[in-house]
Amino acid sequence: MDGRGSDDKGTLAPIYPSEAPSLPDTGRRWVALFLLVVFISGFVVSSALWIVGLF
């Protein structure tokens, strides 16, 4: 990521001075939250099915 960032700095920095850092951060935050929710819900459902399978 560092290499790509240094390559793109020359062209992207003047065009998006303020928008470039903010948009990917919020997108990454939403993706991480979504994956976390999916992982937790999948774990809860699988553990519930496993417990039901025991009885």
N, C-alpha and C positions, 0 to 999 in steps of 0.2 A: 504494500500500500504506500510505503514511503517513496518508492521509486516512481510509481504512477503519479503521486501527488506532486513531486518535484518536476516531472515532465510536463504536467498540465498547468503548473503555476503561471508560466509565461502567457498562456492564452486565456485561462479561465479567471485569474485574479482580477483583471481590469473589468471584465464583463459582469461578473457576479461578486461584488465585494462583500455584501452582507447576506445574500440569499443562499449562496452555495453552502456555507457551514450549517445554517439553521435547518434547511430542508432534509438533508440526509440524517441529521441527528434525530429529528422527530420520527422519520420513517423507520430508522433502526430501533427506536424506542418502542414504536407500535409493533414492529415485527417481533421484537424480543418478548414483549408482553403477550402477544398472540401465541407465540411458541410456548411460553411458560404456561399459559392457561390450557393450551392443548395438551401439553405434557402432563400437567397435574390432573386434568380431567381424565385423560387416558389411564393414568396410574390408578386413580380412584376407581374407575370403571373396571379395570382389569383385576384389581385387588378385590372388589366386591364380587365379581364373577368367580374368582378363586375361592373366596370364603363361602359363597353359595354352593360351589361345586363340592366343598368338603362336607356339607350337610345335605 
